[in-house]
Amino acid sequence: LVIGSEPPFKVKGLWLFRGQEIPKFVMDECYDMELYEWTKVDISDEAQKERVSQMIEDAEPFEGEALLDAKC
């Protein structure tokens, strides 16, 4: 998601992995992984589930800000 109506824009994304950990091949191939903040979603937390749903559905506004673009 590209969020905001004026620069600087925010970029937020959602990655889905099978299992509980980020696969080793992803860590090895994505040279800039350490530049991002990674948060594991707790699907028992309704607020986190709702945030993920909003990201998948390209809900606007997202977290109170305009949604400029979304890609899947």
Beta strands, then each sheet from edge to edge (+ up, - down):
strand 1: 2-3
strand 2: 10-11
strand 3: 67-69
sheet 1: 2+ 1- 3+
end
